């Protein structure tokens, strides 16, 4: 699904701040290069541009030098990269790789390594260098004399399909400047990305995304035939998508941020997963936690829950680790009140999990089994009726 430049400009700072490689796809002559250079200018970085169609393998790896090094008593030659790569490795730049799908397979393998590990040979990109690539066409690339991008190659990028509107052109032609807004967003998100990278505590994936995959496991990764140049979800792309959303705090109000979330989801995990995820996130009730139910007995929050919502909440309880400790009588009563309200299939999942949840699991289950809910029914009676 193609987006206009105005929409892309709202999503681009989130991806760039996370230093994820960006792929810009669209027809020729629409202003892709101009937009990339304008973005670089807005965030104050120089552009280092190379056309993949004009590169050879040696342009990436460099040329041998006359300076030899000794390894285990044996002289070895060294490769010295060209100025463009040294610049991208020693200072922050926007490394703009144009016409990637017109490059030779050897050149594209080198670019693959740049996107995957941010290095070529012994040279590593500067931490703040941003990779942006551009190609013509995308899924409709048959109109151009270009090579297809295989699924593994495409998965290294965050892919934006762009089709600028007339208003985009009029804004550009009239000299409208969004640089201040772009720079402000980019700097704020970059600070959050760096803070998250420094803080390794907590779960690696936000609970909303975990719940989405739990309820929609088919969207975790594509297991069927891959269509050429189409973006599909993978475990890697979900992790990158998660990091971008969390750093940008877009999930704090998913309903208000639905447009940007949808745009980013399409770029990271593809159209089908994006449609499902954007709707799920916009309607997700984040405030219902395991503690709400077990510690505080807030059953009013789950009054309208169905099987899907209860399954997700039980998943949160399992992930929270709350059953590893010995439950108090208040917690046991709250849990009993919740369990006897559950649909039978969900109740059995929760009941079967508790004894496996650490050293106190078995004793918690024994105590819960005898606990009477406020409706007068014990957990034992309810489980027996199910069986």
C-alpha positions as CSV (number, residue, x, y, z in Angstrom):
1,X,0.0,0.0,0.0
2,X,1.6,3.2,-1.1
3,X,1.6,6.4,1.0
4,X,2.2,10.0,0.2
5,X,5.3,12.0,1.3
6,X,3.3,13.8,3.9
7,X,2.4,10.6,5.7
8,X,5.9,9.1,5.2
9,X,7.5,12.2,6.8
10,X,5.6,11.5,10.0
11,X,6.8,7.9,10.2
12,X,10.3,8.3,8.8
13,X,11.9,9.9,12.0
14,X,10.8,6.9,14.1
15,X,12.7,4.4,11.9
16,X,15.7,6.6,11.3
17,X,16.1,7.3,15.0
18,X,16.3,3.5,15.6
19,X,19.0,3.3,12.9
20,X,17.1,0.7,11.0
21,X,17.8,0.5,7.2
22,X,15.1,2.2,5.2
23,X,14.0,1.2,1.7
24,X,12.2,3.9,-0.4
25,X,10.2,2.4,-3.3
26,X,8.3,4.1,-6.0
27,X,8.1,5.1,-9.6
28,X,10.8,7.1,-11.3
29,X,10.7,10.9,-11.2
30,X,8.5,11.3,-8.2
31,X,11.1,12.9,-6.0
32,X,12.4,10.0,-3.9
33,X,16.0,11.3,-3.9
34,X,14.8,14.9,-3.3
35,X,12.8,13.7,-0.3
36,X,15.7,11.7,1.2
37,X,18.1,14.7,0.8
38,X,15.5,17.0,2.4
39,X,15.1,14.6,5.4
40,X,18.9,14.5,5.8
41,X,19.1,18.3,5.7
42,X,16.3,18.5,8.3
43,X,18.2,16.3,10.8
44,X,21.5,18.0,10.0
45,X,23.4,15.1,8.4
46,X,25.4,15.2,5.1
47,X,24.4,12.8,2.4
48,X,26.8,10.2,1.1
49,X,25.3,8.9,-2.2
50,X,26.2,5.9,-4.2
51,X,24.4,4.3,-7.1
52,X,24.5,0.5,-6.8
53,X,24.2,0.1,-10.6
54,X,27.6,1.9,-10.9
55,X,29.4,0.0,-8.2
56,X,31.6,-3.1,-8.4
57,X,32.6,-5.4,-5.6
58,X,35.9,-3.6,-5.1
59,X,34.1,-0.3,-4.5
60,X,32.7,-1.8,-1.3
61,X,35.6,-3.8,-0.1
62,X,38.3,-1.3,-1.2
63,X,41.7,-1.8,-2.8
64,X,44.8,-3.6,-1.5
65,X,47.4,-1.3,0.0
66,X,51.2,-1.7,0.1
67,X,51.2,-1.7,3.9
68,X,51.3,-5.3,5.1
69,X,50.4,-6.6,8.5
70,X,51.8,-9.6,10.3
71,X,49.4,-12.4,11.5
72,X,51.0,-15.3,13.3
73,X,54.4,-14.6,11.7
74,X,52.9,-14.3,8.2
75,X,52.6,-11.1,6.2
76,X,49.0,-10.4,5.0
77,X,47.6,-7.7,2.7
78,X,45.1,-5.1,3.8
79,X,42.2,-3.5,2.0
80,X,41.7,0.2,2.2
81,X,38.1,1.3,1.6
82,X,37.2,4.3,-0.6
83,X,36.5,7.8,0.9
84,X,32.7,7.4,0.9
85,X,32.7,4.4,3.2
86,X,35.4,5.8,5.5
87,X,33.2,8.9,5.8
88,X,30.1,6.8,6.7
89,X,32.2,4.9,9.2
90,X,33.9,7.8,10.9
91,X,31.1,10.4,11.1
92,X,27.3,10.4,11.1
93,X,25.8,10.6,7.6
94,X,22.8,9.5,5.6
95,X,24.2,6.8,3.4
96,X,22.0,6.9,0.4
97,X,22.2,3.8,-1.8
98,X,20.3,4.4,-5.0
99,X,19.0,1.8,-7.4
100,X,20.0,-1.1,-5.2
101,X,18.0,-3.6,-7.3
102,X,20.1,-2.7,-10.4
103,X,23.3,-3.7,-8.7
104,X,25.3,-6.9,-9.4
105,X,24.7,-9.8,-7.0
106,X,28.2,-9.2,-5.5
107,X,27.4,-5.6,-4.8
108,X,24.0,-6.4,-3.3
109,X,25.6,-9.0,-1.0
110,X,27.9,-6.2,0.3
111,X,24.9,-3.9,0.8
112,X,23.2,-6.9,2.5
113,X,26.0,-7.0,5.0
114,X,25.8,-3.2,5.6
115,X,22.1,-3.5,6.4
116,X,22.4,-6.6,8.5
117,X,25.5,-5.9,10.6
118,X,26.3,-2.3,9.7
119,X,29.8,-3.2,8.4
120,X,31.7,-4.2,5.3
121,X,34.9,-6.1,5.8
122,X,36.7,-4.7,8.9
123,X,34.9,-1.3,8.7
124,X,31.8,-0.6,10.8
125,X,29.4,2.2,10.2
126,X,29.3,5.1,12.6
127,X,26.6,4.5,15.3
128,X,24.6,7.4,14.0
129,X,24.9,6.8,10.3
130,X,21.5,6.1,8.7
131,X,21.2,3.8,5.7
132,X,18.5,4.8,3.2
133,X,18.1,2.8,-0.1
134,X,15.9,3.6,-3.1
135,X,14.5,1.4,-5.9
136,X,11.9,1.8,-8.6
137,X,8.7,-0.1,-8.7
138,X,8.4,-2.3,-5.6
139,X,5.8,-5.0,-6.1
140,X,5.1,-3.7,-9.6
141,X,8.8,-3.7,-10.6
142,X,8.1,-5.5,-13.8
143,X,8.0,-2.2,-15.6
144,X,11.7,-1.7,-14.9
145,X,14.8,-3.6,-15.8
146,X,15.7,-4.4,-12.3
147,X,16.4,-7.5,-10.2
148,X,14.0,-9.0,-7.7
149,X,14.7,-8.6,-4.0
150,X,14.5,-12.0,-2.3
151,X,12.7,-12.3,1.1
152,X,15.9,-12.3,3.2
153,X,17.3,-9.2,1.5
154,X,14.0,-7.3,1.8
155,X,13.7,-8.3,5.5
156,X,16.8,-6.3,6.3
157,X,14.9,-3.1,5.4
158,X,12.0,-1.1,6.7
159,X,10.1,-0.6,3.4
160,X,8.1,2.4,2.4
161,X,6.1,2.4,-0.8
162,X,5.6,6.0,-1.8
163,X,3.2,7.6,-4.3
164,X,3.3,11.4,-3.7
165,X,0.0,13.3,-4.0
166,X,-0.5,16.6,-5.9
167,X,-0.5,18.4,-2.5
168,X,3.0,16.9,-1.8
169,X,4.3,18.5,-5.0
170,X,2.6,21.8,-4.3
171,X,4.0,22.0,-0.8
172,X,7.5,21.3,-2.2
173,X,7.1,23.7,-5.1
174,X,5.8,26.4,-2.7
175,X,8.8,26.1,-0.5
176,X,6.9,24.7,2.5
177,X,9.5,23.7,5.2
178,X,8.8,20.9,7.7
179,X,12.4,20.7,8.9
180,X,11.8,21.9,12.4
181,X,9.1,19.4,13.1
182,X,11.1,16.6,11.6
183,X,14.2,17.5,13.6
184,X,12.2,17.8,16.8
185,X,10.6,14.4,16.4
186,X,13.9,12.7,15.3
187,X,15.8,14.0,18.3
188,X,13.2,13.1,20.8
189,X,12.8,9.6,19.4
190,X,16.6,9.1,19.1
191,X,17.0,9.9,22.8
192,X,14.4,7.4,23.7
193,X,16.0,4.7,21.5
194,X,19.4,5.3,23.2
195,X,17.8,5.1,26.6
196,X,16.0,1.9,25.8
197,X,19.2,0.3,24.4
198,X,21.0,1.2,27.6
199,X,18.3,-0.3,29.8
200,X,18.2,-4.1,29.2
201,X,15.7,-4.8,32.0
202,X,12.2,-5.8,31.3
203,X,10.6,-7.9,28.6
204,X,12.1,-7.5,25.1
205,X,8.7,-7.2,23.5
206,X,5.8,-4.9,24.6
207,X,2.8,-6.7,26.1
208,X,0.4,-5.4,23.4
209,X,2.5,-7.0,20.6
210,X,2.8,-10.3,22.7
211,X,-1.0,-10.4,23.0
212,X,-1.5,-9.7,19.3
213,X,0.8,-12.6,18.3
214,X,-0.8,-14.8,20.9
215,X,-4.2,-14.2,19.4
216,X,-2.9,-14.0,15.8
217,X,0.0,-16.5,15.6
218,X,-0.2,-16.7,11.8
219,X,1.2,-13.1,11.6
220,X,4.4,-13.9,13.4
221,X,6.2,-15.1,10.3
222,X,5.3,-16.1,6.7
223,X,5.5,-19.8,6.1
224,X,4.0,-20.1,2.6
225,X,5.5,-19.2,-0.9
226,X,7.0,-15.7,-1.1
227,X,5.9,-13.4,-3.8
228,X,8.8,-11.3,-5.3
229,X,9.4,-7.9,-3.7
230,X,6.6,-8.3,-1.2
231,X,7.1,-7.4,2.5
232,X,6.4,-10.2,4.9
233,X,6.6,-10.4,8.7
234,X,9.4,-12.2,10.4
235,X,10.6,-12.5,14.0
236,X,13.3,-10.0,13.2
237,X,10.9,-7.5,11.8
238,X,8.5,-7.8,14.8
239,X,11.5,-7.0,17.1
240,X,12.5,-4.0,15.1
241,X,8.9,-2.8,14.9
242,X,8.5,-3.2,18.6
243,X,11.6,-1.2,19.4
244,X,10.5,1.6,17.2
245,X,7.0,1.7,18.7
246,X,8.3,1.6,22.3
247,X,11.0,4.2,21.8
248,X,8.5,6.5,20.1
249,X,5.9,5.8,22.9
250,X,3.3,5.3,20.1
251,X,1.6,2.6,22.1
252,X,0.8,4.9,25.0
253,X,-2.2,6.1,23.0
254,X,-2.5,3.6,20.1
255,X,-5.9,5.0,19.1
256,X,-4.6,8.5,18.6
257,X,-1.4,7.3,16.9
258,X,-3.2,4.8,14.7
259,X,-2.1,6.4,11.4
260,X,1.6,6.4,12.2
261,X,1.4,2.9,13.7
262,X,-0.3,1.6,10.6
263,X,2.3,3.2,8.3
264,X,5.1,1.7,10.4
265,X,3.5,-1.7,10.6
266,X,3.2,-1.8,6.8
267,X,6.8,-0.9,6.4
268,X,8.1,-3.4,9.0
269,X,5.8,-6.4,8.7
270,X,3.7,-6.0,5.6
271,X,0.2,-5.0,4.6
272,X,-1.8,-8.0,5.9
273,X,-0.2,-8.0,9.4
274,X,-0.4,-4.2,9.5
275,X,-4.2,-4.1,8.9
276,X,-4.8,-6.6,11.7
277,X,-2.3,-5.0,14.1
278,X,-3.5,-1.4,13.7
279,X,-7.1,-2.4,14.5
280,X,-6.0,-4.6,17.4
281,X,-3.8,-1.8,18.9
282,X,-6.4,0.9,18.5
283,X,-9.0,-1.2,20.4
284,X,-6.6,-2.7,23.0
285,X,-7.4,-2.2,26.7
286,X,-4.0,-1.9,28.1
287,X,-5.1,-1.2,31.7
288,X,-6.3,-4.8,32.5
289,X,-3.3,-6.5,34.0
290,X,-2.8,-9.7,36.0
291,X,-2.4,-7.6,39.1
292,X,-5.7,-5.9,38.5
293,X,-7.5,-9.2,38.8
294,X,-5.4,-11.2,41.3
295,X,-4.3,-8.4,43.6
296,X,-7.2,-6.0,43.4
297,X,-10.1,-8.1,42.2
298,X,-11.2,-5.6,39.6
299,X,-13.6,-7.9,37.8
300,X,-15.7,-5.0,36.5
301,X,-12.9,-4.5,33.9
302,X,-13.5,-7.8,32.3
303,X,-17.3,-7.7,32.3
304,X,-17.6,-7.7,28.5
305,X,-14.7,-10.0,27.8
306,X,-15.1,-13.0,25.5
307,X,-12.9,-16.0,24.9
308,X,-10.3,-14.1,22.9
309,X,-9.9,-11.4,25.6
310,X,-9.8,-13.9,28.5
311,X,-7.2,-16.0,26.6
312,X,-5.0,-12.9,26.3
313,X,-5.5,-12.0,30.0
314,X,-4.6,-15.5,31.1
315,X,-1.5,-15.2,28.9
316,X,-0.6,-12.0,30.8
317,X,-1.0,-13.9,34.1
318,X,1.3,-16.6,32.9
319,X,3.9,-14.1,31.6
320,X,3.7,-12.0,34.8
321,X,5.3,-14.7,37.1
322,X,2.7,-13.9,39.8
323,X,2.1,-17.6,40.5
324,X,5.7,-18.3,41.4
325,X,5.1,-16.8,44.9
326,X,2.8,-18.2,47.5
327,X,-0.6,-16.5,47.0
328,X,-2.3,-14.8,49.9
329,X,-5.9,-15.6,50.9
330,X,-7.1,-12.4,49.3
331,X,-5.3,-13.3,46.0
332,X,-6.7,-16.8,46.1
333,X,-10.3,-15.4,46.6
334,X,-9.8,-12.9,43.7
335,X,-8.4,-15.6,41.5
336,X,-11.3,-18.0,42.4
337,X,-13.8,-15.3,41.6
338,X,-12.1,-14.8,38.2
339,X,-11.7,-18.5,37.4
340,X,-15.3,-19.5,38.0
341,X,-16.4,-16.8,35.5
342,X,-14.1,-18.1,32.8
343,X,-15.3,-20.0,29.7
344,X,-14.5,-23.7,30.4
345,X,-11.7,-24.0,27.9
346,X,-9.9,-20.9,29.2
347,X,-10.4,-22.0,32.8
348,X,-8.8,-25.3,32.1
349,X,-5.8,-23.6,30.5
350,X,-5.3,-21.5,33.6
351,X,-5.9,-24.3,36.0
352,X,-3.4,-26.6,34.3
353,X,-0.7,-23.9,34.2
354,X,-0.7,-22.9,37.9
355,X,1.1,-26.1,39.2
356,X,3.9,-25.6,36.7
357,X,4.6,-22.0,37.7
358,X,7.6,-22.5,39.9
359,X,8.2,-23.9,43.4
360,X,4.9,-22.6,44.9
361,X,2.8,-23.7,41.9
362,X,1.5,-27.0,43.4
363,X,0.7,-25.5,46.8
364,X,-1.0,-22.6,45.1
365,X,-3.2,-25.0,43.1
366,X,-4.0,-27.0,46.2
367,X,-5.1,-23.9,48.1
368,X,-7.0,-22.5,45.1
369,X,-8.8,-25.8,44.6
370,X,-10.5,-25.4,48.1
371,X,-11.2,-21.7,47.8
372,X,-14.8,-20.6,47.6
373,X,-15.7,-17.8,45.3
374,X,-18.2,-15.1,46.3
375,X,-20.9,-16.8,44.3
376,X,-20.7,-19.7,46.8
377,X,-19.1,-22.1,44.3
378,X,-15.6,-23.5,45.1
379,X,-13.0,-23.9,42.3
380,X,-13.2,-27.6,42.9
381,X,-16.9,-27.7,42.1
382,X,-16.4,-25.6,39.0
383,X,-13.6,-27.7,37.6
384,X,-15.5,-30.9,38.4
385,X,-18.5,-29.6,36.5
386,X,-16.3,-28.9,33.5
387,X,-14.7,-32.3,33.6
